[in-house]
Structure formats: C-alpha cells, structure tokens
Amino acid sequence: MIVFLDVRSIINWWININSMKMNVVHINTIRFFVPLLFFVLCGCIFAGKVLSDDSIKTPFDGAGRSYDQKRNAYLGLLLKKKLPVFHYSGRQIDGDMSRNIFYLYLKGLDSWKCFLLQDDVKTLEAQVPRILDDLEQGKLTLPSAAFDIFTQRAGQVERMVDVLLTQPISATDVESIETDPKKFDYAKNEDELRDRWRRIVRGQVIKSFLDLEAKRATVARDANHLWAEAIQDVTSRNKEFFHRLRQGTVQEQYDSFYDALARAFDPHSGYYYLPANLSPSETKRFFEKRRPDAKRENGLQELMGLSEKRSLGLFDLANGANYTFAKSMVLNAPDGKKIGYILLPSFYHDFKKKNGSGRASGEDTRRKVEKLKAAGVDGIILDLRNNGGGALPDAVSIVDLFTDDGPVAQMKNAGGREQVLRDSEPGTVYAGPLITLVNGGSAGASEIVAAALQDYGRAVIVGDSRSYGYGTVQIVVDLDEMRLSHDPQFDNLGALQVTIQKFYRINGNSTQYKGVEPDILLPSMVGYIKSGEKYLEYSLPWDTISPVSYEKWQPPLPLDELRQRSEKRVAFDKAFLTIKEEAKNAEQRSRDTLITLTVDDMRAQKEAAQRSKKKMGEYFRQFRGAGDGEDEQPPPQEKRDEWMKNVREEPYIREAEHILLDMIVLGGKKTPVPPEKDMSDGPR
C-alpha cells in the first residue's frame, strides 16, 4: 500500500486531527511523522557544510549537458540522514549496506554484463569503502565515474556491432550462448567482449529471420533474401538501441545511485526523479508502474528478443479488457444451482471526489454481492487473482460484507506501535458459501482480505500458489517539501518512497514475505517462476505479533474433506493434467539458458513453445489466438461476451464451482450460529 504525503499535508492533518474522522492509517501516519517536522526544521544543521563547500563545481557530462553537483551532494546527504529515520527497519547505513547499494547500482548499470569489463567493475568497486563518507561530505563521485566508463564501453560496443553486422553471419555453425547473467562474469578484455556481442548479434539475426519466415510463410521468398532482410532489421534495431543509450546523462546515474540507496533498505523503497508538473493521478500511475517484480529479468534473452511474456499468474481475466472495475456474472452449475462470480481487478478508490461520490471497489463489490443475492445464487466466488492491492479502507469494507463486525488486520510501525483495523458495521451482507481465488499476483489489500476470511474460517481460499507476500505500507514524500534550503536551484529534488509499516493478520502472522497459503492448492503453470516478495532482494522478513481476539465463523469449514474431494477431481481433470505437463515443459525450457545459435535449433525451440500454446488452447480460450502481440484485443463490443466465455471455460473457476457445491452438500450453507469467540490470547 502506498500513501502520498508532503509536509503541508502532515501539518494540516495534525491541526485538524480532532475534527476529522480518520482511519487508523491516517492516525498512525501522523503519529509517525510528527518527529519529521523536527528534522525538517532543524535540518540546516547538517546542510550548511555541503552547500557552502566552494570546491563543488557545476561540471558537464560527456554529452555537454550540465548537472548540478551541489544539488547531488545535498540530495545524497538528505537521503542518508532521512532514510534511517523514515524506514520501518530503522537501519543505519554501514559498510554492509554500502556493498548492497553498490551491488544494486551495478546491476542497474549493466545487468546484462555486456558492456563493462572485469577491470571496470574493480575500479568502481574500489569506491565502496568511501560511499558512507562521500555521502556525509557531499563528495560522491561513483555515479560520474560509472557514467564515464560506461559511456566509453558503450561507444566501443556500438562500433563492434557495426562491424559485426557487415561481416558474414552463419546460420548453421554450431555454437551457443549463455543467456543467464548469473552464470557468467563480466568480460575479461575487449576480445572477450567482442565475442560475446558477436554471439548476441547472431542470435538477434536468427530470431529476426524466424519471425520474418513465419510472417511470410504464404509468400515464396528466397531464404537468402530473408536472411539479408533480417540483418537489415537487426541493424536498424541496434541503431535505435545505441541511440537511446547515448541519451543517458550523469544526472541519471546519480538518480540511479540514490534509488539503489533506498532499495538497499527494502525493495519497495526507492528514489525517483519525477518529471515536472505531474498531476497527483499521474504521479500515482508513475509509482504504480515501478513496483518491484513488474519487470521480469530475462537476461540476454531480452536483449536478443527471445524472452517470453510472463505474468505473475497464468490466467488474468482482467488483462486487456479494460476491466478497471468489479465485474460479476451468474454461472449455472450442472445440477441446476447458481454460482455467483465476482472479479475484482484492484482495490480502486477515487479519494478526490467529495462526499464519497467517487467510485470505490468496496461499494462496487457490495452492489455486486447484493445483485447476486437477488439472483438467488447458492454460493459466491470472489476472484482476487492478479489483484495487486490498492485502497486499504475498501479491503476492510469488503471483509465486512462477509463477516460481522470485528478486527480485519493489524499494523505496526517502526516504533513498535500496533494498530488494529476493524470492521465497525454490524451485520453480514452475505452469509452463504464463499470461495476466494488467489495466486502469486494477489498482493497487498488482496492478501488482507484473503487472510482475514481465512482466519475467520469464513471462506475457502483456493489458488495455484501462495499470494505475493507484499505486507508493507509505503509513503511517498515530495523532497521539495523537505529541502533544507530555499535556493531555487534545488527545486524538483524528486520523491522518496519509503516503507514505514507492516501488515499483520488477526492471528498475529505477517502477510509480508510468506503471503497467504491457499486452503486448497491447485496445479500451477507458472509455479517454477521465482516471483513474489521472498525472491526480491533485501525484502523485509516474516515475523509475528500478538493475535487479537476474534469470533470464528460457525459452523467450521470441512477443509479436509473439501481438499480430498478436490484432489480426486483434479487428478483426472484433462485441463489440470495438461497444466502439469506443460508446466514441467516450461520449467525445463526456463532452465535451458544455454541457447544453440543455429536456425534449426532456434526454430525447434520456437515451435515447441507454439505447440505448448496450442495444447493449452484446447482448455483455455486465452491461448487460442493466432498472434502473440500484447496489443491484440477484440473489438469493444465483443469484450464482455468474450470475458464471460473465458470465465465459464476457465478450469480454476470450474473447480471452484465444484468446491462450492461440495460445501453445500457438506453443510456449508447452514444458517450461521453465533460465532465462537477466540479469547485464548486475551482481548486487545
């Protein structure tokens, strides 16, 4: 969860705290930020030394662009002082963290290991012991040194590639290239670097040739002509690629270093230079696009155009269909019963609209539930797959639809203060059988909802994997509101996103790192992909706090029997058998990072992926399209009908229907009795 704040907001909230009706997030944030005012007002104590150092000049980068070294010195010191104060961990920047900062920065500088030499890395690494002092004294030079070295190497590589594309490129000579940078080091010298790029270029040309071959299968074209066309295509693409590289600036390297500095605290913290004059909504979208794990790391396969499009979950029914808001429909079960289905793509909430007139996911979901109740459904499936979270108040209100008043989640800040988020409205909107679908893309508010419904014993959680494990709260602070000098040259300092709190379940377990484990686990197509909080570098650990007292739903869910029945069905279900088989094949392909650079071998690899897609298309409509383009969409008038067909045929939803029918047979739709209060750990 991300909250956008500035100093004026903190002051205004503090002044009006007694007159505003505020949820626990706002109150907790204010209490956290009252000390911030002291640091803002007194910050000039440590700023003066940097700003008065006449030895700091305003240099130019290699392209003749000026950058303000005084501003960078000031900004580095500001982040060094503020991050330990703001961050949940309270950790200080020391020698170990300096090495982590360098590792993250280097990874961003040359993640493919296709530009820097080993000696270049050693030269930059020699500055690691000085990082802490350089930040303190405002004399950080690592980013500018990295810019100079990288610019030189990028120019050398561009010239190498230009020459390579004029030389004969074989389509049949047997040689290979390792595409996973974790399995090889930086090049020892320029000869090794040239050979690495020779193989990359060859892979690019073969990939382009195969694409052209597929596009023009019905047109008689000479293979030599297509090969020449492929070389021209790669030449054009690389020209644009190196042109973009040349647009890089020294200031961007400083910004990248400051981002690495923040991310060394945890992967959801970061520094960002914001484009000028962004609206609040544009700023929000800017940060949402930069969430960790959004960009898959595919190594040299990405550079060669061979990386596969992968999502956190295999089936995203909201993807590409403009389903910004909640959707619902009624599914007719084979035995004549009606099953309600609700897709919630995100926890959206328009806070800008006054008097609650803005659209909110909580209220939309309430309307969907009431509509399904009026239709006489016998059970409801709430689909939170690939829902990355959003507005916390809506998560609380959605839990409220299915439970009576009580605690929903807990929060803890850096000072150890704990807060309980509660559903304050008595009564239950829907008390019938309920299933919640999750996957590895269910994060944040989705995990709060799933965890609460699981802890209450209110819903059966079904999914193909644990949820993402994103159990923290971030704020975004406009650093212009915190600058310690009113000198105009320091305007637009950027923004700091920093983790300040952690979420906990009502049973005391954190949702951070581990996520929510489904009660019933179904086969996964993408289980082999290392996606989720636990795979992110420097993520905060899982831990526990004391549970709160809460009332268990009655009667208890017959989870063991439901699980056994589901396992028996899945074991003979053709769709899930296909998922298991293709998951095994896909995992093997992902491990085969050594690619043989011949047309025949790369064609065979491509055809294997196409066969897999065709086989999956027998059970999943999403795989039946002829193209692989991200922008391929049906006409608007067909989207709703297509979505409904996808829902009806989707194996995970079909199995959720069966589980709901089992719940009804086993007594899951009995009239609820007064909940049993769990007081084992005492009230809080």
N, C-alpha and C positions, 0 to 999 in steps of 0.2 A: 504494500500500500504506500502511495506517495502523497505527501501533503505539501502544497506550495505556500511558502511563507516569505515575508520580508519583515524588516524591523518595525515598519509602521503598523503592520498587522498585529505584531506582538504587543505593541504599546496600546493599540486600540482595543484589543481583546482584554488586556489587563485592566484598562479603565472601565470597561463595560462588563466585567466578569459577573458582577452581582445582578445585572439587569438582563443578561442573555440566557436563554435556555440552550445549554450546550451539552453535547455528548461527551463521553469520557475521553475521547481522543483529543478534543479541543482543550479540555481542562488539563489533561496530562501534559499536552504540548506546552501550554502556558507555564505550568509549574516548572517544566524543564528549561524554558527559555528565559525566565526571569533573571537567572545569573548571566545570561548572554548580554543583557543590557550593560552590565558592569564591564564586561570585556570590550564591548563596542566603545563605550565612553572613555575607558582608560587605555585603549589600545595604542594611543600615541606614545606611550612609554617605550614600546619596543619598535615603533615605526620610525622614529626620528633618525636612528642610526643609519638605516637603509637609505632614506630619502635624502640625507644630507651628504652622502658619500659622493664627492665630486669625481672620483675615479671611474664612476659608472657612466659610460657614454651611450649615445644612440647610434649603434652601428647599422650596417646594411647586410642583407644576406646575399647569397651568390647571385641572385637574380636582380639585385639592385633595389630590393624592397626594404624599406626601413622597418625596424622593430624597436620597441621601447624597452631597453634593458632595465631601466629604473622601474618601470611598471612590472616587469617579470621578477625583479628582485623583491619588490614589495609584495607581489602576489604569492611568491614562494614562501616568504616568511609568514604571511597571513594564514596560508593553509597549514603550515607547520604548527602554528600556535593554536589554530581553531579546531582542526580535526580531532585531536585528542580530547578537547573539551566537549565537542558535539557528539562524538561517536559513542554508541552503546558500550563498546568494549572498554573505553577509557584508556586504551593502549597508547603508550608513548612511542615516538619514532626513535628506534635504536639501530644498532648495527644489523641485526637480523632483518628488520623491516626495510632497511636501506637496500639490502640484497634482493628482497622481494620486489621492491619498487623497480630496481634495475631490471630484474627478470621480466616483469610485466611490460616495462617500457621497451626493452629489446625485442620482445615478442611482437609488439605492435609495430616496431620499426621494420623488421624483416622476418615476418612469421614463416615465410616460405624457405628461408635460408638460401635465397637465390641472388643476393646482392653482396652482402658483407663477406669478407674473408675472416679466417680464424684470428689473424693478427689484428684486424679491425676491432673485433669483439674484445680482445685482450686490452687494446688501447682504451676503449671505452670503459671496460670493467675496472681499470686501474683507478677510475674516479669514484668508485663505490664508497671507499672509506671516507671520502670527503663530503659525501652528499649531505649529511647532517650539518656539518659546519658551514658548507656552502649555502644551505638554505638559511641558516641563522645569520650569516654575514651578508647575505644578498649577493653572493658571487658564484651562483650556479652557472657552470659552463658546459655541462654534459650535453644538453639538447643542441647547443650550437655546434659542438664538436661532432655530434652524431649527424647533424644536418650536412656538414662539410664532407664527412666521409661517405655518407650515403649518396649524396649528390654526385660525388666523383665516381663511385661504383656504378650508379645507375646510368651515368653517361657512358662508361666503359661497356656495360652490358648492352645498351642500345646499339652501340657501334658493332659489337659482336653479333647481335641478332640481325642487323642489316646485312652483314657479310654472309652469315649463315643462310639467309634466305635467297642469296644469289648463287649458292653452291648446290650441287646435286643432293637431293634428299631421297633416300632409299625407302621403298615401300615394303621390301621383303627381307632385308638384312636383319638377322635375329640379334636383338639386344634389348635390354629392359631398363626401366627407370623406377626407382623407389619414390613413391608419392607421399609417404608419411614423414614429415619433417622430424618427428620424434625418433625416427630410426636412422637418421644420418646427421652429420655435423656440418658446420659451415665449410665451404671450400677452403682447401689449404693454400691455393695460389690461383693466379689468373687462368692458368691452363685448365685446372680442375673446374673452375667456374665456367669457362667456355664450353667444356664438355657437358656440363650439367645443362646449360642452355641449349646446346645442340640437340640433346635428347628431348628437352621441353618443346622446342620448335618442331621437331619431327612428330611428336605426339599431337601437337596442335594441327599440323597439316593433315595427318591421318584422320583425326576427328572431323575436320572440315570436309575432307574428301568423302567420308562415310555419310555425313549429313547431306552433301550435295547429291551423292549417289541415291540416297533414299528419296529425296525430293524429286528427282528426275528419273525415277525408275521406269516411267512410261515413255520416256523420250530417249531415243537412240543417241547416246553421246559417247564419244571415244574416251576411254579411261585416261589416256594421256592428257586430253583436253580438260577433263575434270580435275586431274592432278595439278595442272597449271593454274586452274581457277582456284583450287584450294590454297595454293601457295600465295596467290594474289590476295585472297580473303584474309589469310593469316598476316600477310604483310600490312594490310590496311588496319586490321585489329590491333596489331602490336604498335603501329604508328600512333594510334589513338591512346593506347595504354601508356606509352612512354611520354606522350604529350601531357597526360594527366599527372604523371609522376613529376614532370618538370614544373608543375604549378605549385608544388609544395613549398612552404616557407619556413623560415627559422621559427617564427611565432607559433606555427602549427606544431613544431616539435616541442616547444615549451608547454603548449597546451596538452600535448600527449603525455608529457612527463608528469604534469600536475594531475592528470587523470589517473595515471599509474600510482601516484602518491596516494590518492583517495582509495583506489581499488585495492591497495595493499591492506586496507582495514577490513574490507569485505567487498564482494563482487557487486553489490547493489549501490555502493557509494561511488562517486565519480565527480570529476570537474569537467564542465562544459563551457566552451565559449559560445554564447548564444548570438545568432545573427541579430542585428539591430532591429528594433521596432516590431518584435514579435508580439502578437496578441496573447492573452492568457491561454486561450484554447490552442493556439499554435505552439506555445511553449509546452503545454501538456502533451501534445502529439509528438513533439520533438523528443521528450524524455521517454515516452512510451516505446518509441522505435528503438531506443538504445538500451532496452532491458537486457540483462545477461542471457546468454544462450539463444538469443534471437538469431544470431548469425552462426551457422554451422561451420566448423573448421574442417575443411576437406583437403588441406594441404595443396600439393601440386596438381591434384585433380581439378581443383578450382581454376588454377592458372591455365590448365590445358583444356578447360571446358568440359571435363568429364564428370564433375560432381553431380550426384543425384539430388533431386529435390526431395527433401525430407521434412516432415513436420513432427512436432512432439507426439502426435498421435496419428494413427493411420487414417482414421475417418473423421473428418471435420465437416459436419453437416452445415456449419455456418459459413464455411470458406467460399468466397467468391460469389455469394448470392445476396450480398447487401443485407444480411440479416443482422443488423445492428441491434435490434430489439428482440424481446422474447417472442417466441412463436409456439403455437400449440396445435394439436390435432387429436382426433379420436381414432384409435386403432381397434379394429374388430377382430377379437380373438376367435380361434376355430370353434370354441364351444359356445359362441354367442355372447360372451361377456365383452364389455367395453373397457378399453385401457386408455387412459389419458396420457398424452406425451407432451412435455414442455421442454423446449430447447432454450437455454439461457446462454447467449454467447459471451456476455460480460456483465459485470455489476455496474452498469451505467447510472449516472445521476447528474442531472443538469442543476447544479447548485446556483447558477447565475440567475435563474428565474425566481422572482419574489413570490412569497405566499405559497410556496410549494407547488407552483404551477408548472415547473419544469418536469420533463419526463424522467421517471426513475424506475429502475429494474425491480425494486421491491413492490411498488404499486402495480406495475405491469404484470408481475408474476401473480399477485393477488387476484387480479382480474382474470388471468388465465385459469387459475385454480377454481374460482367461482364459476366460470363458464363451463369447465369440465364437470364440476359437481352438478350443475344444472342439466348437463347432458346425460347424467346418470352413470358415470364411469365407475367401474369396480375397483380400480387401482390407478395410481399415477406414477409415471416415470419422469424424474427430474434429471435432465441431461446437462451436466456441468463439464463435459469433456472439452478440452482445449479452451476453457474459460480461464483466462489469466488473472481474473480478480477485478478489483475496482473499488467502488464506494463501500466502506465498512457499514454505515447505517443500513444499507439495503441488505447486506448479508444478515444482519440481526433481524430485520423485519421479515425476511424470507424464512428463517428458522421459526419465527413467531407464527407463521401460517400453519405449521405442522405440530407445534408444541404449545403447552400452556406457558404462562409467564414463568421466567426463571433465567438463570445465567446462560450465556451463549459462548463466551470466550473470556480469556484473561489477557492482560497486557502488563509488561514490566519494563521500566525504563532503566537507564544507566545507573541511577541512584538506588536501585533496588525497590522502588515504589511499585506496588502492584495495584491494578485496577480491574474490576470485573465489568464486562459488558453484559447488560441484562435486557431481556425482552420484558418490557413493562406492561404490555397489554394482555389482560386476562382472556382466556378462551382460546379455542383452536378452530381455525377456518376449515381444515380438512383433517379428519382422523382416520381415514382408511389406509389400506396397504400402500406403502411408499417405497420406491427404489430410487437411489441416486447413482447415476453413472459418472465415473471419474476416469481419468487417465493421466499420463505423465505431463499433459499440458494443463491440468487443473491446478491453479495456483492461487495463493493469497486468499481473497474472500471466498473462493470456491472451497478451499480447504477448511475455512472456518465453518462454513455451512455443513460440509460433509462430516467433519469431526464432531460437531455438536449433535447432529442427527444420529451419528453412530454412538456417541457416549450416552445419549438418552435411550438408546435402543429403539429409536423411532423409525428408522429406515434401514433397509439392507443396502450397504454400499457395494456396488458391483463395478468392476473395471478390469483392464488388462495389465495394470501396473499400479504401483504406488503413485500418489499425486506428486507434484513437483517438489514440494518442500520449501516453499517461499513463505517463511513465517516471521517476517520483519516489517517494520514501518520506517519509511524514509521521509525526510523533509527536503525540500528544495529551497535554498536560501539564495536570494539575489545578492551577490557580493558587493554590488554598487551601494546597497543599503548598509553595508558594514565597513566601507572603506574608511581608513583612519586619517585620510587627508581629503580635503575638498578640492584638491587640484583637478581641473577638468581633464588633464591628460590621463587620468586614471578612470575615466568613465568606461562603462561596459567592461567590467572586470570578469564577467561571466557568472556562472551559477555553480553552487556546490550542492550536490545531492549526497546526503549522509544518513546512515542508519541510526535511529535513536531509540527504538523499542523493539521488543519481540512479542509475538503472539503465543498464547498457551491455550490448550484445551481446558474444558472444565474439569477433566480428570487429572490435570496438572502437567500433562506431557506437552512439550512444544511441538508445533507443526513444522518448525524450522528443521531443515536438513533431511529428516526422515519422511515428512509428508504424512498422508493418510493411507493406511493399508486397507484395501477392499476386504469386505467380509467374504465375498465370492470372487475369486480370481479367474479370469478368462484368458485364453491364449492371446499372445500379443505378436503383432507383425514387426514391431519396432523395439521389442524389449532389449535387443542387443545394443541399441544406441545409447551411449552414455549421456543421457540428458536428465537434467534435474539439479537441484541445489547441491547435492552431495558431490557432484562432479565439477563444480565451479571452484576455481582457485580462491583460497582464503575465505571460504564461506564460514559463517558462524556455526558453532556446534549445536547439536541437540542437547537439551537438558530438561529439567523438570522443576516445578514449583509445587506448593501445596494445592491439592484439589479443593474445589468448593463443594458445598452441599447442593445436590440437585435431585430431582424426582424422576426416577426411572419410569419409562413408559410401560404400561401393562396392557395385555399380557406380554411376557418376554417373547422375542422373536425366536422361532425354532431354527437357528442358524445352521446347526449341524445337519439337520435333515434337509434343509434347503440346499446346502452346499453339496451333499451327497447326490441329491436328485439332479442338480445342475451338472455335476461332473459326469454322471452317466449319460446325459443327453449330449454334452459337448464331445465326449469320447467317440461318438458315432455320427456327429454332425459333419456333413461334407464341407461346409464352409470353414468350420474351425479346423478340420483336418488339413484343408488347403492352406489356411493361415500358418499352421505349424510347419508345414512342408516348405512354404515359400519363405517363412521367417528364417528357417535353417539355411536355405539357399542364399538369402540376402545377407545373413551374418557371415557366411563363408566369403561372399563377394567383398564385404567390407574389410575382411581380414587380408584379402589378396591385394595388398597395396603395391606389390611389385608388378608393374604392367609391362607386358611384352610389346615392343613397338614395331609390330608388323600390321599390315592392313587386315590379314586373315585373322589374327588373334584378337585385334580390337573389334573387328566385325562380329566375331563369335561372342565376345563379351556383351556387345550391344544387343545382339539377337537373344541372348539368354535373358537379359532384362526385359525385352519385349515379350518373350514367352511367359515370363512371370506375370507381367501386367495382364496379358490376355487370359491367363488362368484365373487370376483374381477377378477379372471382369465377368466370369461366369456367376459370381456371387455378389459382386459389388458394382453398382451402376457407375460409380465414380471412375472405374477403370476401363469403361467401355469406349471412351473417346479415342479417336484415331491419333490425336495430337498430344504433345506433352507441354504445350505452351502454358505459361502461368496466366495469360490474359484470355484464355479460351473460355468464353462464357455463353450460355444460351440467351436468346432474346429475353428481355424483361418479362414479357407476358407468360413465358414458359417456366420461369424460375420457381414459382410457388408449386406448380404441378410437379416439376422435376424433384424439388425438395421432398414433397410428400411421397413420391415413389421411392426415393432414397431411404426415407425413414421406414417405410413398410418392408423393404427388402433387406435392410441392414441387419446382419447376423447378431450383433451385440444387442440391438434393440429387441430383436426377436427372442433372444434368450432372456432378456429382462422381462418380457411378457410372460414367458413360461414360469419364471421365478415368482412373478406376481400371482399367477394362477395357483402355484403351489402354496403361496402364503394364504390365499383364500381357502383352499382345501384344508390346510393345516390349522386354520383358525385365526389367521392374521387379521380377519375383518370383524372380530368380535367387538362388541361395544366396549370401549376402554373403561377400565375401573379406575378409581382414584390412584394416581401414581404413588409408587413406593418411594419414600424419601430416603436418600442415601446420606446418612449423617455420620458415617464412620470416622471421618476426619474432623468433625466439628463444623459448625456454621462459620461462614465468612461473609 
